[in-house]
Amino acid sequence: MNQLDLEVKEGEIFGFLGPNGSGKTTTIRLLLSLIRPTEGSARLFGQSIRREYPRYLRQVGALVDEADFYLNLSALTNLKLLARLHKGVDEARCREVLRLVGLEERAHDRVKTYSHGMCQRLGIAQALLHRPRLLILDEPTTGLDPQGMHEVRQMIRRFAHEEGMTIFLSSHLLNEVEQICTSMAVLNEGKLLVSGPVEQFLSAETATLTELQADPISAARTVLEGLPFVSQVEEQNGRLHFRVDHQHRPKVARALTEQAVEIYSLTPVSRLEDYFLSLFGSPDTGGELP
C-alpha cells in the first residue's frame, strides 16, 4: 500500500473498487489485524488498529475469501460452534441470522449439500452472529450466478437499512457498486485514485456514452463522424464508443440504417463504467474492472 487515506462514515455502504491485485484484500487484512502494517496508521471506531485491535474487532464482522465450515455438520451446528467465540450469542441468534440470509429452511442440512451461493450466505451469517457495527465483505458475489448475486445484494441493502450496519464492500464489479453503494473509493496498484459519494461520479457528463456493435464497422464510423450531434467516436475491440444525448439515439440508428449498416446493438454504457473507462482505459471487461 502507498499512502492510502480513507474515511468511511457510519451507516454507509462503502464500495472499495479496484482491479484484481490492486491491494483491496491487503487493506482488509490490515483492518482485521490479520497482517501488520510496516508504517502508517488506521483507526476503527476511533481505536488504533495497532494497539486496540482486540477491542474494536468485537464490533466487526467479516467475510474474507470463502468461508470454511465443517462440511459434515449442519449450518445451525456450525453457527452454534462459532457462537462460542462471542459473549451473549445463543442458539436463538444463530437461527435469526440464518433467517436473515434466507437459510432458515436449510438450517439442519449438512453444509456439504449446500451450493456455492448458499455457502456464501452462510459465511455472511457467521459474520453477523455478534451484531457487528461494521460488516466487511471481500468480493462476496464472486463465483455466484446472476440469481445468487442478486440475492446477496438484496441482503446487503437490508443489513444497512434494517440492521443499521456500516458495510465495507470490496469488489471489482462496477454494476455491483453502482447498484448498492452510497460511497466508494478506487484503488490501483496500492494507491488511492479517487473517493467520494457514488453520485459524484455519475454526473450528467458521464451519462451519454453509447456503445455500437455493427457491420461494417468502418462504414458505421464514417456515419457517426458525420453526425453533428455525435462526438468522441472511438473504436475499441471491434465496437464503437461515442457520445450522444439520449434523445438523439433514434436518429443515430436511422442514419446507420439508411447507409446499409447492420446494427447488432446500440446501448448506453453504465454510468459508472463510463467513468472507469476514463481512469483505466477501455478494455472489453464486461462490466468488470481490468
C-alpha positions in Angstrom: 0.0 0.0 0.0 1.2 3.5 -0.8 -0.1 6.4 1.3 -3.7 5.1 1.2 -6.0 7.6 3.0 -9.7 6.5 3.5 -12.6 7.7 5.6 -15.8 5.6 5.9 -18.7 7.2 7.6 -21.1 5.3 9.9 -24.2 4.0 8.1 -22.6 3.9 4.6 -22.5 1.1 2.2 -18.9 1.8 1.1 -17.6 0.3 -2.2 -13.9 -0.5 -2.3 -13.1 -0.8 -6.0 -10.1 -1.8 -8.0 -8.6 -4.3 -10.4 -7.6 -7.7 -9.2 -4.2 -7.3 -7.4 -4.7 -3.6 -6.6 -4.5 -4.1 -2.9 -8.1 -4.4 -1.8 -7.7 -7.7 0.2 -4.4 -6.5 1.7 -6.2 -3.4 3.0 -8.9 -5.5 4.5 -6.4 -7.9 6.1 -4.7 -4.9 7.7 -8.0 -3.6 9.1 -8.7 -7.0 10.6 -5.2 -7.3 12.1 -4.5 -10.4 10.0 -1.3 -8.7 8.8 0.6 -5.8 10.4 1.4 -2.5 8.7 5.0 -1.6 8.3 4.1 2.1 8.6 1.2 4.4 8.8 -1.9 4.1 11.0 -5.6 3.3 10.8 -8.5 3.7 13.2 -11.8 1.9 13.5 -14.4 3.5 15.8 -11.7 5.9 16.9 -9.5 3.0 18.1 -6.0 2.2 16.7 -5.6 -1.0 14.7 -2.1 -1.3 16.2 -2.9 -1.0 19.9 -6.6 -1.6 20.4 -7.5 -4.3 17.9 -9.0 -6.8 20.4 -11.5 -4.1 21.5 -12.6 -2.9 18.1 -12.7 -6.3 16.4 -15.6 -7.2 18.7 -17.6 -4.7 16.7 -16.6 -6.0 13.3 -17.9 -8.9 11.2 -16.1 -10.0 8.1 -16.1 -12.5 5.2 -12.7 -12.6 3.5 -12.3 -15.0 0.7 -14.5 -18.1 1.1 -15.8 -19.2 4.5 -14.8 -22.6 5.8 -17.2 -24.8 7.7 -17.4 -28.4 9.0 -19.0 -29.9 5.9 -20.5 -32.9 7.7 -22.3 -30.7 10.2 -25.4 -28.8 9.7 -25.4 -25.0 9.2 -27.0 -24.5 12.6 -24.4 -26.7 14.3 -21.6 -24.8 12.6 -23.0 -21.5 13.8 -23.5 -22.7 17.3 -19.8 -23.7 17.5 -18.8 -20.3 16.2 -21.1 -18.6 18.6 -18.9 -19.8 21.5 -16.3 -17.2 20.4 -18.7 -14.4 21.3 -20.4 -13.5 24.5 -24.1 -13.4 24.6 -24.7 -15.2 21.3 -27.1 -18.1 21.8 -28.9 -20.5 19.6 -31.8 -18.1 19.0 -29.3 -15.6 17.4 -27.9 -18.4 15.2 -31.4 -19.2 14.0 -32.1 -15.4 13.5 -29.0 -14.9 11.2 -30.0 -18.0 9.2 -33.3 -16.3 8.6 -31.7 -13.1 7.7 -29.6 -14.7 4.9 -32.5 -16.9 3.7 -31.2 -20.3 5.0 -33.8 -20.9 7.8 -35.4 -23.9 6.0 -32.0 -25.5 5.4 -30.7 -24.9 8.9 -30.4 -28.7 9.7 -28.9 -29.7 6.4 -25.3 -30.6 6.2 -23.1 -27.9 4.7 -21.7 -30.4 2.2 -25.2 -30.3 0.5 -25.0 -26.5 0.0 -24.4 -24.8 -3.3 -21.6 -22.2 -3.6 -24.2 -19.4 -3.2 -25.6 -20.9 0.0 -22.1 -21.3 1.5 -21.5 -17.6 0.7 -24.7 -16.7 2.5 -23.8 -18.9 5.5 -20.4 -17.1 5.6 -22.3 -13.8 5.8 -24.5 -15.3 8.6 -21.4 -16.2 10.7 -20.2 -12.6 10.3 -23.5 -11.3 11.7 -23.6 -13.5 14.8 -22.4 -10.9 17.3 -24.4 -8.0 15.8 -21.4 -6.1 14.4 -21.5 -2.3 13.8 -19.2 -2.8 10.8 -19.6 -5.6 8.2 -16.6 -6.1 5.9 -17.2 -8.2 2.8 -14.4 -9.1 0.4 -15.8 -9.9 -3.1 -19.0 -11.5 -1.7 -20.6 -12.3 -5.1 -17.5 -13.9 -6.7 -18.5 -17.2 -8.3 -22.2 -16.7 -7.9 -24.8 -17.0 -10.7 -26.9 -13.9 -11.5 -29.7 -15.0 -9.2 -27.2 -15.6 -6.3 -25.6 -12.2 -6.9 -29.0 -10.5 -6.8 -29.9 -12.2 -3.5 -26.6 -11.2 -1.8 -27.0 -7.6 -3.0 -30.5 -7.5 -1.6 -29.2 -8.8 1.7 -26.6 -6.2 1.9 -29.1 -3.4 1.4 -31.3 -4.9 4.1 -28.5 -5.1 6.6 -27.7 -1.5 6.1 -31.3 -0.2 6.2 -32.8 -2.6 8.8 -29.8 -3.5 11.0 -28.2 -0.1 10.9 -24.8 -1.5 9.9 -21.9 0.2 8.1 -20.8 -2.0 5.3 -17.4 -2.0 3.6 -17.7 -3.9 0.3 -14.7 -4.9 -1.7 -15.5 -5.5 -5.4 -14.2 -5.3 -8.9 -17.8 -5.4 -10.4 -18.8 -1.9 -11.4 -22.5 -2.5 -11.6 -22.5 -4.0 -8.1 -21.1 -0.8 -6.6 -23.4 1.4 -8.8 -26.5 -0.6 -7.6 -25.9 -0.7 -3.9 -23.2 1.6 -2.6 -23.6 5.1 -1.3 -19.8 6.0 -1.3 -16.8 4.4 -2.9 -13.0 4.5 -3.3 -10.9 3.3 -6.2 -7.6 1.7 -5.7 -4.9 0.8 -8.2 -1.5 -0.7 -7.5 -1.9 0.1 -3.8 -2.7 3.8 -4.5 -6.0 5.6 -3.9 -7.2 7.2 -7.2 -10.5 8.7 -6.1 -13.0 8.5 -3.3 -16.4 10.1 -2.5 -20.2 9.6 -2.9 -21.1 7.4 -5.8 -23.4 10.0 -7.2 -20.4 12.3 -7.5 -19.1 10.1 -10.3 -22.4 9.7 -12.1 -22.7 13.3 -13.3 -24.5 14.4 -16.4 -21.3 14.5 -18.3 -20.9 10.7 -18.0 -24.5 9.7 -18.8 -24.2 9.8 -22.6 -21.6 7.2 -23.6 -23.1 4.8 -26.1 -21.7 1.5 -27.5 -22.4 0.3 -31.0 -21.9 -3.2 -32.5 -22.4 -3.0 -36.2 -21.2 -4.2 -39.6 -19.4 -3.0 -41.5 -17.7 -1.1 -38.6 -15.8 1.2 -40.9 -19.0 2.4 -42.6 -20.6 2.9 -39.2 -17.7 5.0 -38.0 -18.0 7.2 -41.1 -21.7 7.7 -40.5 -21.2 8.6 -36.8 -18.4 11.0 -37.5 -20.6 12.9 -40.0 -23.4 13.4 -37.5 -23.3 16.9 -35.8 -24.8 15.6 -32.5 -22.3 12.8 -32.1 -18.8 13.3 -30.6 -15.7 11.4 -29.4 -16.1 8.4 -31.8 -13.6 5.7 -30.9 -13.2 2.1 -32.0 -12.5 -0.4 -29.2 -12.3 -4.2 -29.5 -14.4 -4.2 -32.7 -17.1 -1.9 -31.2 -17.6 1.9 -31.5 -18.0 4.1 -28.4 -19.3 7.6 -28.9 -21.2 10.3 -27.0 -24.7 11.3 -27.9 -27.6 12.8 -26.0 -30.4 10.3 -25.2 -33.0 12.0 -27.5 -30.7 11.7 -30.5 -30.1 7.9 -30.3 -33.0 7.1 -32.6 -31.5 9.5 -35.2 -28.2 7.6 -34.9 -30.0 4.3 -35.6 -31.9 5.8 -38.6 -28.7 7.3 -40.1 -26.9 4.0 -39.9 -29.8 2.0 -41.4 -30.0 4.5 -44.3 -26.4 3.7 -45.1 -27.0 0.0 -45.1 -25.1 -0.5 -41.8 -26.4 -3.6 -39.9 -26.9 -2.8 -36.2 -26.4 -5.6 -33.7 -26.7 -3.5 -30.6 -26.9 0.2 -29.7 -26.7 0.6 -25.9 -25.8 3.2 -23.3 -22.9 2.2 -21.2 -23.3 2.0 -17.4 -22.6 5.5 -16.0 -20.1 4.1 -13.6 -18.4 2.0 -16.3 -18.2 5.2 -18.4 -16.4 6.9 -15.5 -13.9 4.0 -15.1 -13.1 3.9 -18.8 -11.6 7.3 -18.3 -9.5 6.0 -15.4 -8.3 2.6 -16.6 -8.7 2.8 -20.4 -11.3 0.9 -22.3 -10.7 -2.9 -22.5 -13.7 -5.2 -23.1 -14.3 -6.1 -19.5 -18.0 -7.0 -19.5 -18.7 -4.7 -16.5 -15.6 -5.6 -14.6 -12.5 -3.6 -13.9 -9.5 -4.6 -16.0 
